[in-house]
Amino acid sequence: MIGNRTVFISLLCSSILLLGGCASQSGNVAEYEKDAGRVKIKNGQSGDHLSFLDAYDPFESLNRRIYRFNTVVDDNVLEPVTRAYEKVVPIAVRDRIRNFFSNIGDVLVMGNCLLQGKGEKTGEVLGRLMVNTTVGFFGLWDPATKMGLIKYQEDFGQTLGVYGVNAGPYLILPILGPSTLRDTGGMLADSFSKTLAVGALQIDAATDLALSTVDGLEFRASLPFSYGDFDSPFEYNLVRTLYLDMRELLIHDGSYTEENRKSESSRKSAGK
């Protein structure tokens, strides 16, 4: 039901706002530079205690420019349009829309659970699909959650991570926001899968565009973050750390221990 446009819009909203939305580039914040893995404030104060913000980011200069571009797009286009959508569409209707697309998304989640060899989780997601598609009237309602069937988040980027694929360099994608080389490849694979589904269901382009636009607006409206919500001279670094840690948590099903961090750090070094 959702093709390339849905992936584009959904990732546009989720990536740059879920994590990227907690920061903005203000001109009066302290400038800094990285040297041998250390963060130094240019006024001479050492920033060794901020070393946890470091990551494999060989394209940082370009990433920062794209980040600022994404800030402008969100402030001047996405957020105003989304706020107008919230005022026009009643919350009850928005709940049905959100549940509908969440139910469709569970098909992709189930496929990735299967690829990862997570039999129990695959069964739970299948149960959600069956309950919400039938009792929930094609996913417009979500009785599965009330029955204790958890909503999971799995994508092909996570699947690659489960099989040990290195995250690679950190990237800020135009409009789409924070990513890595691995997650970008996973995003393309998920997009291709959804495109095949749209073709198999013979959904025309106009309908696909309308559904994708509504899905993206609802996704953006459900996120409480906007650029500039937090003010820090290390906003870009914080966003990067939050994104990378979040992805590790998802790959390890919430079990992100110090060993996970050390393992990922060694993989980053190997990637250099």
N, C-alpha and C positions, 0 to 999 in steps of 0.2 A: 504493500500500500504506500510505502514511502520510498522514494527514489533518491537520486543524487541530491536533489534540492533539499530534502529533509535533513540529510546528513550535514549539508552545508549550513542550513539555518540552525539546527539543533546544536552542532558543535560551535557555531558562531556564538550562540548564547551561552552555552554551558562552559566552554573553555575560557573565554575572555572574561566571564562574569563570575563564575563559581570561584575561580582563583585569581584570574587577572583583574577582576573587578575590585579587588581590595587595595588597589594602588593607583597612583597617578604620578606623572613626572612634573613636578613643580620646579620652577626656575630658581627658587631661592633656597633649595635644600643643599646640604653640604655635598660637595663632589668627592668622589673617592676613586681609588684605583686598586687593582689586585696585583700582588707581587708574591710569587712563590707560594700561592695558596693562602696568603694572609690578606685581610682587608685593612687598608690603612686610610685613616682620615687625613686629608691634605693639610689640616692645621697642625699635624705632627702627633696627634694622639694615636696610639696603637689600637688596632681593632682585632687582636688575637681572639678575643672572646666571641667574635662573630664568624669564626672560621667555619661553623656549621652551615653558613650560607653559601659556601663554595660549592661548585658543581662543574661538570664538564660542559662548558659553554664556549666553544671556540668561535662562535659567530656572535658574541655578545654585542659588539658594536652595531651590527645590522639588526639584531634582535631588539635592541633598545629603540631604534628608529621605527621599526614596525610596531612595537608596543605603543609608542606615542601616537602613531597613525590609528591604531585600534581604539585608543582612548577618544580621539576626535570622532570616530565613526559612532561609537557607543553614545557619547554625550549628545551628539547632534542628530542622530538618526534613530538608532535602536531604542534608546530609552524613551524619547518623546512618543514614538509610534506605539510602543508597548503600553505606556501610561494611558494613551487614548484608547487602546484596545480594552484595558481594564475598566475604563469608565463606561464603555459602550456595551460590553458583554457581561451579563449577570453571572455571579459567582457559581450558581447552580449549573449553568450551561458550561462554564469553564471547567468545572469538576468532571462533567461527562466527557469533555474533549480530552482532558488530561488522562483520564482512565482509559479512554479508547486507544490513544497512542501508546500508552504504557503497556497495554495488552498486546498490541502489535509488536512492540519492542521485545517482548518476552520470547518471541520466536527466535530472534537473533541471540538473545541471552541463552536460550536452551541449546542452540547449535554450538555456541562457544563452550558451554559446560560440557557438552558431549565430546568436543574436540580435546578438551583438557582432561578427559577421563574421570570427571566428577559425576559418577553414576547417581549418587543420592541427590545431589543438587539438581541434576538433569530431571530426575523424577519429580522433585518439588516444583520446578518451573513448569513442567508438563501439567502437573496438577493445577497450578495457577491458571494456565491457559485454558484448560478444560472447564474449570469452574467459572471463570470470568467470561468466557465466550458463550457459555450456555446460561447458567443462572444469572450472570451479570449482563445478559443481553448484548452479546458482541463486544464486551469489554466496557460498556458505558458505565457500569457499576463495578465495584471491586469487593465482592463478598469473600474472595480468597484470602485477603489480608485479615479479615475478621475471623477466618477459620484457622489462622496461624500459619498460612503459607507465605513466607517472606518474599518480598520483592528484592531480587538480586541485580547486581550490575556486572555484566561480563561483556567484553568486546574482544575483537581479534588481537588488539594490541596486548591485552592481558594474556590471551592465549599464547602469543609469541613469548611473552615474559615467562610464563609457566614452563615453556620448553627451553628456557635459558638463553633466549636471544638478547643480546646486549641492547640496552636502551639507546646507545649512541648519543650523539650530541643533542643538547637541548635546543629547541627551536621555538620561535614565536612566528606563527603563521599569519599572514595578512587576514584580517577579519576573524579567522578561526581561533587565534590565540595560542596559549601554551601547548607545547607538544614535545615529542622527541622523534628521532628518526624512526625508531621502532613503532611508536604510536601513530605516526603519520602513515606508515605502511599498513598498519592495522585498520586505520580509518578508511583507506582506499579499498581494502578488502571488504569491509563491512558495507561500504557504499556500493560496491559491485554486486554484493549479495542482494541488497535491497533493490537495485536496478533490475536484476533478474526476476525478483518477485513482482515488481510492477509490470514487467513485460508478460509474465505468466498469467497475471490476473487481468491483463488487457485493459489497464487503466489508461485513459487518455491523458494527454499532456496537461490540459486545462484543469482537470480534476486533481491530478498529481500536484500541480503547482498550488492550487487552493488548499489542499490538505496539508501540504508541506509548510505553507505560510502560516496557517493557523497553529500547526504544531510548534513551529519556531516561536511564535508570539506567546503561546501559552508557556513554553519552556522558559522564556526570558522573564515573563511575568511572575513565575513561581520562585525566581531567585531574588533574594533580598539585597544582593550586593551591587554596588555601582563603583565606577572608578572614583578614586579620591575619598573613599570611606575611611581609610587609614592614612595618616600622614607620617612618613618616615623617610630619612635619607637613603634607606636601604629597601625601598618598596619593591623594586624590580627583583632584588635578591630574595626577598621574603616570598614573593609570588612564585618564583622559581623553585624554592625549597618546598613550599606547600604543595605545588603540583607534583614534583618528583616523589615526595613522601606519600602523597595520596595514591599515586599509581602503584607504588610498592605495597601499600596496604591492600589495595584491590587485588594485586597479583597473588599476595600471600593470604588472602581471605581474612584480612584484619589482624594477622599475626605479624606485625612489623617490629621485630626485636632488634637489639643492637647488632646481632649477627647479620641480619638482613642488610642493615646500613653498611657494615664492613664489607659484606659481599658485593653490594652494589658499588661501593667506592672502589674496590679492586677492579671491577668490571669497567668502571669509568676510566680508570688509569690505563687499563689494557686497550680501551677504545682510542686513547690518544695516540 
